[in-house]
């Protein structure tokens, strides 16, 4: 009986570990940029922006457009700096 209780305890710890680590893996894929396109987004189409997490391998600015698309951009590009400083309506 003790062996069964110990086995159930270990299995529940393993399942807890799997459940708690799942959101991080999902967050990494959705919040980091894998590539940075060279296209320039018109300022009138930008609704908001955010910076990628410090845990991401590539630093980037992620713009959200009027159509709710999220587009990565190079933070050192002059147009990106201008877009960040321009007030949003």
TORKOL-4160 file (C-alpha; in steps of 0.2 Angstrom, whole numbers, padded with zeros to 4 digits, m for minus):
89
<pt num="1" X="0000" Y="0000" Z="0000"/>
<pt num="2" X="0014" Y="0012" Z="0004"/>
<pt num="3" X="0022" Y="0009" Z="m0013"/>
<pt num="4" X="0006" Y="0013" Z="m0022"/>
<pt num="5" X="0004" Y="0029" Z="m0012"/>
<pt num="6" X="0022" Y="0034" Z="m0016"/>
<pt num="7" X="0020" Y="0030" Z="m0034"/>
<pt num="8" X="0004" Y="0041" Z="m0035"/>
<pt num="9" X="0013" Y="0055" Z="m0026"/>
<pt num="10" X="0027" Y="0055" Z="m0039"/>
<pt num="11" X="0015" Y="0054" Z="m0053"/>
<pt num="12" X="0006" Y="0069" Z="m0047"/>
<pt num="13" X="0022" Y="0079" Z="m0045"/>
<pt num="14" X="0027" Y="0074" Z="m0063"/>
<pt num="15" X="0010" Y="0080" Z="m0070"/>
<pt num="16" X="0011" Y="0096" Z="m0060"/>
<pt num="17" X="0028" Y="0100" Z="m0067"/>
<pt num="18" X="0022" Y="0097" Z="m0085"/>
<pt num="19" X="0007" Y="0108" Z="m0082"/>
<pt num="20" X="0017" Y="0122" Z="m0074"/>
<pt num="21" X="0030" Y="0122" Z="m0088"/>
<pt num="22" X="0018" Y="0122" Z="m0103"/>
<pt num="23" X="0013" Y="0141" Z="m0102"/>
<pt num="24" X="0031" Y="0146" Z="m0103"/>
<pt num="25" X="0034" Y="0136" Z="m0119"/>
<pt num="26" X="0018" Y="0144" Z="m0126"/>
<pt num="27" X="0023" Y="0162" Z="m0121"/>
<pt num="28" X="0041" Y="0160" Z="m0129"/>
<pt num="29" X="0033" Y="0156" Z="m0146"/>
<pt num="30" X="0020" Y="0170" Z="m0146"/>
<pt num="31" X="0030" Y="0184" Z="m0138"/>
<pt num="32" X="0047" Y="0182" Z="m0147"/>
<pt num="33" X="0052" Y="0186" Z="m0165"/>
<pt num="34" X="0060" Y="0173" Z="m0175"/>
<pt num="35" X="0064" Y="0185" Z="m0190"/>
<pt num="36" X="0063" Y="0204" Z="m0192"/>
<pt num="37" X="0055" Y="0209" Z="m0209"/>
<pt num="38" X="0062" Y="0225" Z="m0218"/>
<pt num="39" X="0045" Y="0231" Z="m0222"/>
<pt num="40" X="0040" Y="0248" Z="m0216"/>
<pt num="41" X="0023" Y="0250" Z="m0208"/>
<pt num="42" X="0013" Y="0266" Z="m0211"/>
<pt num="43" X="0011" Y="0276" Z="m0195"/>
<pt num="44" X="m0007" Y="0277" Z="m0197"/>
<pt num="45" X="m0009" Y="0258" Z="m0197"/>
<pt num="46" X="0000" Y="0256" Z="m0180"/>
<pt num="47" X="m0012" Y="0255" Z="m0165"/>
<pt num="48" X="0001" Y="0250" Z="m0151"/>
<pt num="49" X="0018" Y="0242" Z="m0149"/>
<pt num="50" X="0028" Y="0232" Z="m0136"/>
<pt num="51" X="0046" Y="0226" Z="m0134"/>
<pt num="52" X="0050" Y="0208" Z="m0134"/>
<pt num="53" X="0055" Y="0200" Z="m0118"/>
<pt num="54" X="0073" Y="0200" Z="m0112"/>
<pt num="55" X="0073" Y="0181" Z="m0112"/>
<pt num="56" X="0070" Y="0182" Z="m0131"/>
<pt num="57" X="0085" Y="0178" Z="m0142"/>
<pt num="58" X="0082" Y="0193" Z="m0153"/>
<pt num="59" X="0078" Y="0211" Z="m0147"/>
<pt num="60" X="0063" Y="0218" Z="m0157"/>
<pt num="61" X="0048" Y="0230" Z="m0156"/>
<pt num="62" X="0032" Y="0221" Z="m0160"/>
<pt num="63" X="0019" Y="0233" Z="m0168"/>
<pt num="64" X="0000" Y="0229" Z="m0167"/>
<pt num="65" X="m0009" Y="0236" Z="m0183"/>
<pt num="66" X="m0027" Y="0241" Z="m0185"/>
<pt num="67" X="m0031" Y="0224" Z="m0192"/>
<pt num="68" X="m0023" Y="0217" Z="m0176"/>
<pt num="69" X="m0008" Y="0209" Z="m0185"/>
<pt num="70" X="0008" Y="0209" Z="m0175"/>
<pt num="71" X="0023" Y="0213" Z="m0184"/>
<pt num="72" X="0041" Y="0213" Z="m0178"/>
<pt num="73" X="0053" Y="0227" Z="m0182"/>
<pt num="74" X="0071" Y="0232" Z="m0179"/>
<pt num="75" X="0072" Y="0243" Z="m0164"/>
<pt num="76" X="0087" Y="0252" Z="m0171"/>
<pt num="77" X="0078" Y="0257" Z="m0187"/>
<pt num="78" X="0075" Y="0276" Z="m0189"/>
<pt num="79" X="0056" Y="0273" Z="m0194"/>
<pt num="80" X="0054" Y="0262" Z="m0178"/>
<pt num="81" X="0061" Y="0275" Z="m0167"/>
<pt num="82" X="0049" Y="0288" Z="m0175"/>
<pt num="83" X="0034" Y="0277" Z="m0173"/>
<pt num="84" X="0037" Y="0274" Z="m0155"/>
<pt num="85" X="0039" Y="0293" Z="m0152"/>
<pt num="86" X="0023" Y="0297" Z="m0162"/>
<pt num="87" X="0008" Y="0298" Z="m0150"/>
<pt num="88" X="m0006" Y="0286" Z="m0154"/>
<pt num="89" X="m0024" Y="0292" Z="m0156"/>
